Amino acid sequence: MQVSENSVNNTASLKNLKGFDENHPPEPKLIDSCVHCGFCLSTCPSYRVLGKEMDSPRGRIYLMDAINEGEIALNTATVEHFDSCLGCLACVTTCPSGVQYDKLISATRHQVERNYPRSLPDTLFRKLIFSLFPYPNLLRVLLVPLLVYQKLGFAKFFRATGLLKKISPRLAAMESILPEITLKSFQNNLPTVIPAQGEKRYRVGVILGCVQRLLFSPVNEATVRVLTANGCEVVIPKSQGCCAALPEHQGQTEQAQALARQMIDSFAKTDVDFVIINAAGCGHTLKEYGHILEDDPEYREKAKEFAAKVKDAQEFLATVGLTTKLSPLTDKLLNLVYQDACHLLHGQKISVQPRQLLRQIPGVKLREPIDAALCCGSAGVYNMLQPEVADELGQQKVQNLLNTGAELIASANPGCTLQITKHLKLQGKKISVIHPMELLDYAIRGEKLKI
């Protein structure tokens, strides 16, 4: 059989296509489990906004397969579709074939960061994010100029004029979710060990988070009070750092692994029964340590043991049960809506437990929004990297929450809280967004909410 010269040239050019390397590319077996039924399309936030097949889980799986087979290249045209994914994992929940899209997109993102040269502006912006957010001590230093920036009125000026958005939409998106910086943001006053109140039931470790410990320190304080009030001795290692969620979700392999090792080491000699986390995105990553460090012979088993101890705060309390009396949060019926964070609902399959806890508070009526499973657009740092798509999703989410008629929104993830608060303000709504652990803390202490 004669082979044409064009065929030979085409074969040679395909072999020269830049694709995935041999270090954990998306697994063909996982790719083949997709039967292309399309059930994922209606639940995929990027597809709902962009309306393109390649911006859906099914479309991205097509691309992964084609790159694996050497049919197309890992280039700007393909990477933009991988970047448009929020990683919300709604498709994993919906898929009737059990496609493990979470593993596929994770493997792909690590491949992209190793094998695709991003533009200089994109590279610099990502370096800014990953050199800053996973390091709370460095972030705390940055809060000083940000405090001055807000107090002198620059925030109001830039938001009113839209000047920053004209200079850099991404920087404007980052600035737009910045909450008010207060002196509380600089505090680091939780002791290493806090004794249980009454009979000790468990010894638990608490992870403080990065953004959480600085911008939402009252959430951590409330979490500790709720745990100790329910018979838990709390341990907070000072050496703990970032959980690795942000770099892991964006394919920063070495940084994610280094941070995971540091976290494991910080709890190594604490002898805790469980490791408690109150941020949804962090919890999902902490439970994935066995996967993140699967190639590390020294930490492989340590990572599995650590991950097995990790519990979301609401998951833990719903399982072991509350032992303290809860008081009403207001003097009248409180209409409350719970916002499902994607990495709790889809990543950790935690949905019933938070609602069970909130319903135990006297005088609370829980409302349910439509499209509760749809991402708010925060998705880690997605609202900074893809601000236009994120803004549309944020607007939809807030409207759905408002349509419930609720007077208060409960959110168990700092990213979701920042995103929802931003879009509430843009719509001129003065409704508070509060963590469920803070609500439990108020109910335990008998303190009334100001709504």
C-alpha positions as a Markdown table, in Angstrom:
| # | Residue | x | y | z |
|---|---|---|---|---|
| 1 | Met | 0.0 | 0.0 | 0.0 |
| 2 | Gln | 1.4 | 3.4 | -1.0 |
| 3 | Val | 1.3 | 6.2 | 1.5 |
| 4 | Ser | 0.9 | 9.7 | 0.1 |
| 5 | Glu | 3.4 | 12.4 | 0.9 |
| 6 | Asn | 0.6 | 14.5 | 2.4 |
| 7 | Ser | -0.2 | 11.7 | 4.8 |
| 8 | Val | 3.3 | 11.3 | 5.9 |
| 9 | Asn | 3.6 | 15.1 | 6.5 |
| 10 | Asn | 0.3 | 15.2 | 8.4 |
| 11 | Thr | 1.4 | 12.3 | 10.6 |
| 12 | Ala | 4.7 | 14.0 | 11.3 |
| 13 | Ser | 3.0 | 17.3 | 12.1 |
| 14 | Leu | 0.6 | 15.5 | 14.5 |
| 15 | Lys | 3.6 | 14.0 | 16.3 |
| 16 | Asn | 5.1 | 17.4 | 16.7 |
| 17 | Leu | 1.9 | 18.8 | 18.4 |
| 18 | Lys | 2.5 | 20.1 | 21.9 |
| 19 | Gly | 0.3 | 18.1 | 24.2 |
| 20 | Phe | 0.2 | 16.5 | 27.6 |
| 21 | Asp | 3.4 | 15.1 | 29.2 |
| 22 | Glu | 3.6 | 11.6 | 30.7 |
| 23 | Asn | 3.2 | 12.8 | 34.3 |
| 24 | His | -0.5 | 11.9 | 35.1 |
| 25 | Pro | -2.3 | 13.1 | 32.0 |
| 26 | Pro | -6.1 | 12.7 | 32.0 |
| 27 | Glu | -6.7 | 9.0 | 32.2 |
| 28 | Pro | -8.2 | 7.4 | 29.0 |
| 29 | Lys | -10.3 | 5.0 | 31.1 |
| 30 | Leu | -12.0 | 8.0 | 32.9 |
| 31 | Ile | -12.4 | 9.8 | 29.6 |
| 32 | Asp | -14.0 | 6.7 | 28.0 |
| 33 | Ser | -16.6 | 6.5 | 30.8 |
| 34 | Cys | -18.3 | 9.6 | 29.3 |
| 35 | Val | -21.1 | 8.5 | 27.0 |
| 36 | His | -21.8 | 12.1 | 25.8 |
| 37 | Cys | -25.4 | 12.0 | 27.0 |
| 38 | Gly | -25.4 | 15.8 | 27.8 |
| 39 | Phe | -27.0 | 15.6 | 31.2 |
| 40 | Cys | -24.1 | 17.8 | 32.5 |
| 41 | Leu | -24.9 | 20.7 | 30.2 |
| 42 | Ser | -27.8 | 22.2 | 32.1 |
| 43 | Thr | -25.9 | 22.1 | 35.4 |
| 44 | Cys | -22.6 | 23.5 | 34.1 |
| 45 | Pro | -22.4 | 27.2 | 35.0 |
| 46 | Ser | -19.8 | 28.1 | 32.2 |
| 47 | Tyr | -22.0 | 26.4 | 29.6 |
| 48 | Arg | -25.1 | 28.2 | 30.8 |
| 49 | Val | -23.3 | 31.6 | 30.5 |
| 50 | Leu | -21.1 | 31.0 | 27.4 |
| 51 | Gly | -23.4 | 28.6 | 25.5 |
| 52 | Lys | -20.5 | 26.8 | 23.8 |
| 53 | Glu | -20.1 | 23.0 | 23.6 |
| 54 | Met | -16.4 | 23.2 | 24.4 |
| 55 | Asp | -17.2 | 25.2 | 27.5 |
| 56 | Ser | -19.1 | 22.2 | 29.0 |
| 57 | Pro | -17.7 | 19.1 | 30.7 |
| 58 | Arg | -18.6 | 17.0 | 27.7 |
| 59 | Gly | -16.8 | 19.3 | 25.4 |
| 60 | Arg | -13.7 | 19.5 | 27.6 |
| 61 | Ile | -13.6 | 15.7 | 27.7 |
| 62 | Tyr | -13.6 | 15.7 | 23.9 |
| 63 | Leu | -10.6 | 18.0 | 24.0 |
| 64 | Met | -8.8 | 16.0 | 26.6 |
| 65 | Asp | -9.2 | 12.9 | 24.5 |
| 66 | Ala | -8.1 | 14.6 | 21.3 |
| 67 | Ile | -5.0 | 16.0 | 23.0 |
| 68 | Asn | -4.2 | 12.5 | 24.5 |
| 69 | Glu | -4.5 | 11.0 | 21.0 |
| 70 | Gly | -2.3 | 13.7 | 19.5 |
| 71 | Glu | -5.1 | 15.0 | 17.2 |
| 72 | Ile | -5.0 | 18.5 | 18.5 |
| 73 | Ala | -2.5 | 20.7 | 20.4 |
| 74 | Leu | -2.5 | 22.1 | 23.9 |
| 75 | Asn | -2.6 | 25.7 | 22.8 |
| 76 | Thr | -4.5 | 28.9 | 23.4 |
| 77 | Ala | -7.6 | 27.6 | 21.6 |
| 78 | Thr | -7.9 | 24.6 | 23.8 |
| 79 | Val | -6.6 | 26.1 | 27.1 |
| 80 | Glu | -9.2 | 28.8 | 27.1 |
| 81 | His | -11.9 | 26.1 | 27.3 |
| 82 | Phe | -10.2 | 24.5 | 30.3 |
| 83 | Asp | -9.7 | 27.9 | 31.9 |
| 84 | Ser | -13.5 | 28.6 | 31.6 |
| 85 | Cys | -14.3 | 25.7 | 33.9 |
| 86 | Leu | -15.1 | 26.8 | 37.4 |
| 87 | Gly | -14.3 | 23.4 | 38.9 |
| 88 | Cys | -17.6 | 23.5 | 40.8 |
| 89 | Leu | -18.1 | 19.7 | 40.2 |
| 90 | Ala | -21.9 | 20.1 | 39.6 |
| 91 | Cys | -21.4 | 17.8 | 36.6 |
| 92 | Val | -20.0 | 15.1 | 38.9 |
| 93 | Thr | -23.2 | 15.2 | 40.9 |
| 94 | Thr | -25.4 | 15.1 | 37.8 |
| 95 | Cys | -23.7 | 12.5 | 35.6 |
| 96 | Pro | -25.7 | 9.3 | 35.4 |
| 97 | Ser | -22.6 | 7.4 | 34.2 |
| 98 | Gly | -20.4 | 8.4 | 37.2 |
| 99 | Val | -17.8 | 10.2 | 35.1 |
| 100 | Gln | -15.1 | 11.4 | 37.5 |
| 101 | Tyr | -14.7 | 14.8 | 35.8 |
| 102 | Asp | -13.1 | 16.2 | 39.0 |
| 103 | Lys | -10.1 | 14.0 | 38.4 |
| 104 | Leu | -10.0 | 14.7 | 34.7 |
| 105 | Ile | -10.1 | 18.5 | 35.1 |
| 106 | Ser | -7.6 | 18.4 | 37.9 |
| 107 | Ala | -5.1 | 16.4 | 35.9 |
| 108 | Thr | -5.6 | 18.7 | 32.9 |
| 109 | Arg | -5.0 | 21.9 | 34.9 |
| 110 | His | -1.7 | 20.6 | 36.2 |
| 111 | Gln | -0.7 | 19.7 | 32.6 |
| 112 | Val | -1.7 | 23.1 | 31.4 |
| 113 | Glu | 0.5 | 24.9 | 33.9 |
| 114 | Arg | 3.5 | 22.7 | 33.0 |
| 115 | Asn | 3.1 | 22.6 | 29.3 |
| 116 | Tyr | 1.4 | 25.8 | 28.1 |
| 117 | Pro | 3.2 | 29.1 | 28.0 |
| 118 | Arg | 0.8 | 31.8 | 29.2 |
| 119 | Ser | 1.0 | 35.4 | 28.1 |
| 120 | Leu | 3.1 | 37.8 | 30.2 |
| 121 | Pro | 0.1 | 39.7 | 31.7 |
| 122 | Asp | -1.6 | 36.4 | 32.6 |
| 123 | Thr | 1.5 | 34.9 | 34.0 |
| 124 | Leu | 2.2 | 38.0 | 36.2 |
| 125 | Phe | -1.4 | 38.1 | 37.5 |
| 126 | Arg | -1.4 | 34.5 | 38.4 |
| 127 | Lys | 2.0 | 34.9 | 40.1 |
| 128 | Leu | 0.5 | 37.7 | 42.2 |
| 129 | Ile | -2.3 | 35.5 | 43.3 |
| 130 | Phe | -0.2 | 32.4 | 44.1 |
| 131 | Ser | 2.5 | 34.5 | 45.8 |
| 132 | Leu | 0.1 | 36.2 | 48.0 |
| 133 | Phe | -3.2 | 34.4 | 49.0 |
| 134 | Pro | -1.7 | 31.1 | 50.2 |
| 135 | Tyr | 0.6 | 33.0 | 52.7 |
| 136 | Pro | -1.4 | 34.5 | 55.5 |
| 137 | Asn | 1.6 | 36.2 | 57.1 |
| 138 | Leu | 2.4 | 38.0 | 53.9 |
| 139 | Leu | -1.2 | 38.8 | 53.3 |
| 140 | Arg | -1.5 | 40.3 | 56.7 |
| 141 | Val | 1.3 | 42.8 | 55.8 |
| 142 | Leu | -0.5 | 43.8 | 52.7 |
| 143 | Leu | -3.6 | 44.6 | 54.7 |
| 144 | Val | -1.8 | 47.7 | 56.1 |
| 145 | Pro | -1.8 | 49.6 | 52.8 |
| 146 | Leu | -5.2 | 48.2 | 52.0 |
| 147 | Leu | -6.6 | 49.6 | 55.2 |
| 148 | Val | -5.1 | 53.0 | 54.4 |
| 149 | Tyr | -6.5 | 52.7 | 50.8 |
| 150 | Gln | -10.0 | 52.2 | 52.2 |
| 151 | Lys | -9.8 | 54.8 | 54.9 |
| 152 | Leu | -8.6 | 57.5 | 52.5 |
| 153 | Gly | -11.6 | 56.8 | 50.2 |
| 154 | Phe | -9.7 | 55.4 | 47.2 |
| 155 | Ala | -11.9 | 52.3 | 47.1 |
| 156 | Lys | -15.0 | 54.5 | 46.7 |
| 157 | Phe | -13.3 | 56.6 | 44.0 |
| 158 | Phe | -12.1 | 53.6 | 41.9 |
| 159 | Arg | -15.5 | 51.8 | 42.2 |
| 160 | Ala | -17.4 | 55.0 | 41.3 |
| 161 | Thr | -15.3 | 56.0 | 38.4 |
| 162 | Gly | -14.6 | 52.5 | 37.0 |
| 163 | Leu | -11.0 | 53.7 | 36.4 |
| 164 | Leu | -9.4 | 50.5 | 37.7 |
| 165 | Lys | -11.6 | 48.4 | 35.4 |
| 166 | Lys | -10.4 | 50.3 | 32.4 |
| 167 | Ile | -6.7 | 49.7 | 33.5 |
| 168 | Ser | -7.2 | 46.0 | 34.4 |
| 169 | Pro | -10.5 | 44.2 | 34.6 |
| 170 | Arg | -8.8 | 41.5 | 36.6 |
| 171 | Leu | -7.4 | 43.9 | 39.2 |
| 172 | Ala | -10.7 | 45.6 | 39.4 |
| 173 | Ala | -12.4 | 42.2 | 40.0 |
| 174 | Met | -9.9 | 41.5 | 42.8 |
| 175 | Glu | -10.5 | 44.9 | 44.4 |
| 176 | Ser | -14.3 | 44.6 | 44.0 |
| 177 | Ile | -14.6 | 41.7 | 46.4 |
| 178 | Leu | -12.4 | 43.2 | 49.1 |
| 179 | Pro | -14.4 | 43.6 | 52.3 |
| 180 | Glu | -13.8 | 46.3 | 54.8 |
| 181 | Ile | -10.5 | 45.9 | 56.5 |
| 182 | Thr | -10.6 | 46.4 | 60.3 |
| 183 | Leu | -8.2 | 46.2 | 63.2 |
| 184 | Lys | -9.6 | 42.7 | 63.9 |
| 185 | Ser | -8.1 | 41.6 | 60.6 |
| 186 | Phe | -4.6 | 41.9 | 62.2 |
| 187 | Gln | -5.4 | 39.9 | 65.3 |
| 188 | Asn | -4.0 | 36.4 | 65.9 |
| 189 | Asn | -5.2 | 35.8 | 69.4 |
| 190 | Leu | -6.5 | 32.2 | 69.4 |
| 191 | Pro | -4.4 | 30.1 | 71.9 |
| 192 | Thr | -2.8 | 26.8 | 70.9 |
| 193 | Val | -5.1 | 24.7 | 73.1 |
| 194 | Ile | -8.6 | 25.6 | 74.2 |
| 195 | Pro | -10.2 | 23.3 | 76.8 |
| 196 | Ala | -13.6 | 21.7 | 76.4 |
| 197 | Gln | -16.5 | 23.1 | 78.4 |
| 198 | Gly | -17.9 | 20.4 | 80.6 |
| 199 | Glu | -17.2 | 16.8 | 79.9 |
| 200 | Lys | -14.5 | 16.3 | 77.1 |
| 201 | Arg | -15.9 | 14.3 | 74.3 |
| 202 | Tyr | -13.2 | 14.8 | 71.6 |
| 203 | Arg | -9.9 | 16.4 | 71.0 |
| 204 | Val | -10.0 | 18.2 | 67.6 |
| 205 | Gly | -7.7 | 20.3 | 65.6 |
| 206 | Val | -8.9 | 23.4 | 63.9 |
| 207 | Ile | -7.6 | 24.8 | 60.6 |
| 208 | Leu | -7.7 | 28.6 | 60.4 |
| 209 | Gly | -7.4 | 29.1 | 56.6 |
| 210 | Cys | -5.7 | 32.0 | 54.8 |
| 211 | Val | -8.4 | 34.5 | 53.8 |
| 212 | Gln | -10.6 | 33.1 | 56.6 |
| 213 | Arg | -8.2 | 33.9 | 59.4 |
| 214 | Leu | -7.6 | 37.5 | 58.2 |
| 215 | Leu | -10.9 | 38.7 | 56.7 |
| 216 | Phe | -13.3 | 36.4 | 58.6 |
| 217 | Ser | -11.6 | 35.9 | 61.9 |
| 218 | Pro | -14.9 | 36.0 | 63.8 |
| 219 | Val | -15.9 | 32.8 | 62.0 |
| 220 | Asn | -12.9 | 31.0 | 63.4 |
| 221 | Glu | -13.6 | 32.4 | 66.9 |
| 222 | Ala | -17.2 | 31.3 | 66.6 |
| 223 | Thr | -16.2 | 27.8 | 65.4 |
| 224 | Val | -13.9 | 27.4 | 68.4 |
| 225 | Arg | -16.6 | 28.5 | 70.8 |
| 226 | Val | -19.2 | 26.2 | 69.3 |
| 227 | Leu | -16.8 | 23.2 | 69.4 |
| 228 | Thr | -15.7 | 23.8 | 73.0 |
| 229 | Ala | -19.3 | 24.3 | 74.1 |
| 230 | Asn | -20.1 | 20.9 | 72.7 |
| 231 | Gly | -17.4 | 19.1 | 74.6 |
| 232 | Cys | -14.4 | 19.4 | 72.3 |
| 233 | Glu | -10.9 | 20.3 | 73.3 |
| 234 | Val | -9.5 | 22.4 | 70.5 |
| 235 | Val | -5.9 | 22.4 | 69.2 |
| 236 | Ile | -4.7 | 25.1 | 66.8 |
| 237 | Pro | -1.1 | 24.5 | 65.7 |
| 238 | Lys | 0.7 | 27.8 | 65.1 |
| 239 | Ser | 2.9 | 26.2 | 62.4 |
| 240 | Gln | -0.1 | 25.6 | 60.1 |
| 241 | Gly | -0.3 | 27.5 | 56.8 |
| 242 | Cys | -2.4 | 27.3 | 53.7 |
| 243 | Cys | -4.4 | 24.1 | 53.0 |
| 244 | Ala | -3.2 | 24.2 | 49.3 |
| 245 | Ala | -6.7 | 24.7 | 47.8 |
| 246 | Leu | -6.0 | 27.7 | 45.6 |
| 247 | Pro | -2.8 | 26.3 | 44.0 |
| 248 | Glu | -4.2 | 22.8 | 43.7 |
| 249 | His | -7.3 | 23.9 | 41.9 |
| 250 | Gln | -5.3 | 25.9 | 39.4 |
| 251 | Gly | -2.6 | 23.3 | 38.7 |
| 252 | Gln | 0.3 | 24.7 | 40.7 |
| 253 | Thr | 1.6 | 21.2 | 41.5 |
| 254 | Glu | 4.8 | 21.8 | 43.5 |
| 255 | Gln | 3.3 | 24.7 | 45.6 |
| 256 | Ala | 0.2 | 22.6 | 46.4 |
| 257 | Gln | 2.3 | 19.6 | 47.5 |
| 258 | Ala | 4.7 | 21.7 | 49.6 |
| 259 | Leu | 1.7 | 23.4 | 51.4 |
| 260 | Ala | 0.1 | 20.0 | 52.0 |
| 261 | Arg | 3.2 | 18.6 | 53.5 |
| 262 | Gln | 3.5 | 21.6 | 55.8 |
| 263 | Met | -0.1 | 21.2 | 57.0 |
| 264 | Ile | 0.4 | 17.5 | 57.7 |
| 265 | Asp | 3.6 | 18.2 | 59.7 |
| 266 | Ser | 1.8 | 20.9 | 61.7 |
| 267 | Phe | -0.7 | 18.4 | 63.0 |
| 268 | Ala | 1.7 | 15.4 | 63.3 |
| 269 | Lys | 2.1 | 15.3 | 67.1 |
| 270 | Thr | -1.2 | 16.8 | 68.1 |
| 271 | Asp | -2.9 | 13.5 | 68.8 |
| 272 | Val | -6.3 | 14.8 | 67.6 |
| 273 | Asp | -9.3 | 12.7 | 66.8 |
| 274 | Phe | -10.4 | 14.9 | 64.0 |
| 275 | Val | -9.2 | 17.9 | 62.0 |
| 276 | Ile | -12.0 | 20.5 | 61.6 |
| 277 | Ile | -12.3 | 23.0 | 58.8 |
| 278 | Asn | -15.1 | 25.6 | 58.4 |
| 279 | Ala | -14.4 | 26.6 | 54.8 |
| 280 | Ala | -15.8 | 24.5 | 52.0 |
| 281 | Gly | -13.1 | 24.8 | 49.4 |
| 282 | Cys | -10.4 | 24.1 | 52.0 |
| 283 | Gly | -12.2 | 21.1 | 53.2 |
| 284 | His | -12.5 | 19.5 | 49.8 |
| 285 | Thr | -8.7 | 19.9 | 49.2 |
| 286 | Leu | -7.8 | 18.6 | 52.6 |
| 287 | Lys | -9.7 | 15.5 | 52.0 |
| 288 | Glu | -7.8 | 15.0 | 48.7 |
| 289 | Tyr | -4.3 | 15.0 | 50.3 |
| 290 | Gly | -4.0 | 11.3 | 49.6 |
| 291 | His | -4.3 | 12.1 | 45.9 |
| 292 | Ile | -2.2 | 15.2 | 45.9 |
| 293 | Leu | 0.8 | 13.4 | 47.6 |
| 294 | Glu | 0.3 | 10.0 | 46.0 |
| 295 | Asp | 3.7 | 10.1 | 44.3 |
| 296 | Asp | 5.5 | 11.1 | 47.5 |
| 297 | Pro | 6.8 | 7.9 | 49.2 |
| 298 | Glu | 7.5 | 9.8 | 52.5 |
| 299 | Tyr | 4.1 | 11.4 | 52.8 |
| 300 | Arg | 1.8 | 9.1 | 50.9 |
| 301 | Glu | 0.5 | 7.2 | 53.9 |
| 302 | Lys | 0.7 | 10.3 | 56.2 |
| 303 | Ala | -1.5 | 12.1 | 53.7 |
| 304 | Lys | -4.1 | 9.4 | 53.6 |
| 305 | Glu | -4.2 | 9.2 | 57.5 |
| 306 | Phe | -4.5 | 13.0 | 57.7 |
| 307 | Ala | -7.3 | 13.2 | 55.1 |
| 308 | Ala | -9.3 | 10.5 | 56.9 |
| 309 | Lys | -9.4 | 12.7 | 60.0 |
| 310 | Val | -10.7 | 15.8 | 58.1 |
| 311 | Lys | -14.3 | 16.9 | 58.8 |
| 312 | Asp | -16.2 | 19.9 | 57.8 |
| 313 | Ala | -17.4 | 21.7 | 61.0 |
| 314 | Gln | -21.1 | 21.2 | 60.1 |
| 315 | Glu | -20.5 | 17.6 | 59.0 |
| 316 | Phe | -18.8 | 16.9 | 62.3 |
| 317 | Leu | -21.4 | 18.5 | 64.6 |
| 318 | Ala | -24.3 | 17.0 | 62.8 |
| 319 | Thr | -22.7 | 13.6 | 63.3 |
| 320 | Val | -21.7 | 13.8 | 66.9 |
| 321 | Gly | -24.7 | 15.9 | 67.9 |
| 322 | Leu | -25.1 | 19.2 | 69.8 |
| 323 | Thr | -25.1 | 19.0 | 73.5 |
| 324 | Thr | -25.9 | 22.6 | 74.3 |
| 325 | Lys | -29.2 | 24.5 | 74.4 |
| 326 | Leu | -29.9 | 26.8 | 71.5 |
| 327 | Ser | -31.8 | 30.1 | 71.9 |
| 328 | Pro | -33.7 | 32.0 | 69.2 |
| 329 | Leu | -31.7 | 34.5 | 67.1 |
| 330 | Thr | -34.4 | 37.1 | 67.0 |
| 331 | Asp | -37.7 | 37.9 | 68.8 |
| 332 | Lys | -39.7 | 36.9 | 65.8 |
| 333 | Leu | -39.6 | 34.2 | 63.1 |
| 334 | Leu | -36.4 | 34.4 | 61.1 |
| 335 | Asn | -36.5 | 33.6 | 57.4 |
| 336 | Leu | -33.1 | 32.2 | 56.5 |
| 337 | Val | -31.7 | 30.9 | 53.3 |
| 338 | Tyr | -28.7 | 28.6 | 53.2 |
| 339 | Gln | -26.3 | 29.0 | 50.3 |
| 340 | Asp | -24.8 | 25.7 | 49.1 |
| 341 | Ala | -21.0 | 26.1 | 48.5 |
| 342 | Cys | -20.0 | 23.9 | 45.5 |
| 343 | His | -17.1 | 22.2 | 47.2 |
| 344 | Leu | -19.4 | 21.2 | 50.1 |
| 345 | Leu | -22.4 | 20.2 | 48.0 |
| 346 | His | -20.7 | 18.6 | 45.0 |
| 347 | Gly | -17.1 | 18.0 | 46.3 |
| 348 | Gln | -17.9 | 16.6 | 49.8 |
| 349 | Lys | -21.5 | 15.7 | 49.3 |
| 350 | Ile | -22.5 | 17.7 | 52.3 |
| 351 | Ser | -25.9 | 19.3 | 52.0 |
| 352 | Val | -28.3 | 17.9 | 54.6 |
| 353 | Gln | -26.1 | 18.4 | 57.6 |
| 354 | Pro | -25.9 | 22.2 | 57.6 |
| 355 | Arg | -29.7 | 22.4 | 57.2 |
| 356 | Gln | -30.2 | 19.9 | 60.1 |
| 357 | Leu | -28.1 | 22.2 | 62.4 |
| 358 | Leu | -29.8 | 25.4 | 61.3 |
| 359 | Arg | -33.2 | 23.9 | 61.8 |
| 360 | Gln | -32.3 | 23.1 | 65.4 |
| 361 | Ile | -32.2 | 26.8 | 66.2 |
| 362 | Pro | -35.6 | 27.9 | 67.6 |
| 363 | Gly | -37.5 | 30.4 | 65.4 |
| 364 | Val | -35.6 | 29.7 | 62.2 |
| 365 | Lys | -37.5 | 29.0 | 59.0 |
| 366 | Leu | -35.3 | 27.7 | 56.3 |
| 367 | Arg | -36.0 | 28.9 | 52.7 |
| 368 | Glu | -34.8 | 27.0 | 49.6 |
| 369 | Pro | -33.7 | 28.9 | 46.5 |
| 370 | Ile | -34.1 | 27.7 | 42.9 |
| 371 | Asp | -30.9 | 26.6 | 41.2 |
| 372 | Ala | -29.4 | 26.0 | 44.6 |
| 373 | Ala | -26.7 | 23.7 | 43.1 |
| 374 | Leu | -25.5 | 26.4 | 40.6 |
| 375 | Cys | -22.2 | 28.0 | 41.4 |
| 376 | Cys | -22.1 | 31.7 | 42.6 |
| 377 | Gly | -19.1 | 32.4 | 40.4 |
| 378 | Ser | -16.5 | 32.6 | 43.1 |
| 379 | Ala | -14.9 | 29.2 | 42.6 |
| 380 | Gly | -11.6 | 29.9 | 44.4 |
| 381 | Val | -9.9 | 32.6 | 42.3 |
| 382 | Tyr | -12.2 | 32.2 | 39.2 |
| 383 | Asn | -14.0 | 35.5 | 39.8 |
| 384 | Met | -10.6 | 37.2 | 39.5 |
| 385 | Leu | -9.4 | 35.3 | 36.5 |
| 386 | Gln | -12.7 | 35.2 | 34.6 |
| 387 | Pro | -14.6 | 38.2 | 35.9 |
| 388 | Glu | -17.3 | 38.5 | 33.2 |
| 389 | Val | -18.6 | 35.0 | 33.6 |
| 390 | Ala | -18.3 | 35.2 | 37.4 |
| 391 | Asp | -20.3 | 38.4 | 37.5 |
| 392 | Glu | -23.2 | 37.0 | 35.5 |
| 393 | Leu | -23.3 | 33.9 | 37.8 |
| 394 | Gly | -23.0 | 36.2 | 40.9 |
| 395 | Gln | -26.0 | 38.2 | 39.7 |
| 396 | Gln | -28.1 | 35.1 | 39.1 |
| 397 | Lys | -27.2 | 33.6 | 42.5 |
| 398 | Val | -28.0 | 36.7 | 44.4 |
| 399 | Gln | -31.3 | 37.1 | 42.6 |
| 400 | Asn | -32.3 | 33.5 | 43.4 |
| 401 | Leu | -31.4 | 34.0 | 47.0 |
| 402 | Leu | -33.4 | 37.2 | 47.3 |
| 403 | Asn | -36.4 | 35.7 | 45.6 |
| 404 | Thr | -36.8 | 33.4 | 48.6 |
| 405 | Gly | -37.8 | 36.4 | 50.7 |
| 406 | Ala | -35.1 | 35.5 | 53.3 |
| 407 | Glu | -33.9 | 38.2 | 55.7 |
| 408 | Leu | -30.5 | 36.5 | 56.2 |
| 409 | Ile | -28.1 | 34.4 | 54.1 |
| 410 | Ala | -26.0 | 31.6 | 55.6 |
| 411 | Ser | -22.8 | 30.8 | 53.7 |
| 412 | Ala | -20.1 | 28.3 | 54.7 |
| 413 | Asn | -17.3 | 29.4 | 52.4 |
| 414 | Pro | -15.3 | 32.7 | 52.4 |
| 415 | Gly | -15.1 | 33.0 | 48.6 |
| 416 | Cys | -18.9 | 32.6 | 48.3 |
| 417 | Thr | -19.5 | 35.1 | 51.0 |
| 418 | Leu | -17.3 | 37.7 | 49.3 |
| 419 | Gln | -18.9 | 37.1 | 45.9 |
| 420 | Ile | -22.5 | 37.2 | 47.2 |
| 421 | Thr | -21.8 | 40.3 | 49.4 |
| 422 | Lys | -20.4 | 42.1 | 46.3 |
| 423 | His | -23.5 | 41.4 | 44.2 |
| 424 | Leu | -25.9 | 42.2 | 47.0 |
| 425 | Lys | -24.3 | 45.7 | 47.3 |
| 426 | Leu | -24.4 | 46.1 | 43.5 |
| 427 | Gln | -28.1 | 45.4 | 43.7 |
| 428 | Gly | -28.5 | 47.8 | 46.6 |
| 429 | Lys | -29.6 | 45.2 | 49.1 |
| 430 | Lys | -28.6 | 45.4 | 52.7 |
| 431 | Ile | -28.8 | 41.7 | 53.7 |
| 432 | Ser | -26.1 | 40.1 | 55.8 |
| 433 | Val | -24.2 | 37.0 | 54.8 |
| 434 | Ile | -23.1 | 35.0 | 57.8 |
| 435 | His | -21.4 | 31.7 | 58.4 |
| 436 | Pro | -23.6 | 28.9 | 60.0 |
| 437 | Met | -21.1 | 28.5 | 62.8 |
| 438 | Glu | -21.6 | 32.1 | 63.7 |
| 439 | Leu | -25.4 | 31.5 | 63.8 |
| 440 | Leu | -24.9 | 28.5 | 66.1 |
| 441 | Asp | -22.5 | 30.6 | 68.3 |
| 442 | Tyr | -25.2 | 33.3 | 68.7 |
| 443 | Ala | -27.8 | 30.7 | 69.5 |
| 444 | Ile | -25.5 | 29.0 | 72.1 |
| 445 | Arg | -24.6 | 32.3 | 73.8 |
| 446 | Gly | -28.2 | 33.6 | 73.6 |
| 447 | Glu | -27.2 | 36.7 | 71.8 |
| 448 | Lys | -29.7 | 38.3 | 69.5 |
| 449 | Leu | -28.9 | 39.2 | 65.8 |
| 450 | Lys | -29.3 | 42.7 | 64.6 |
| 451 | Ile | -31.1 | 42.5 | 61.2 |
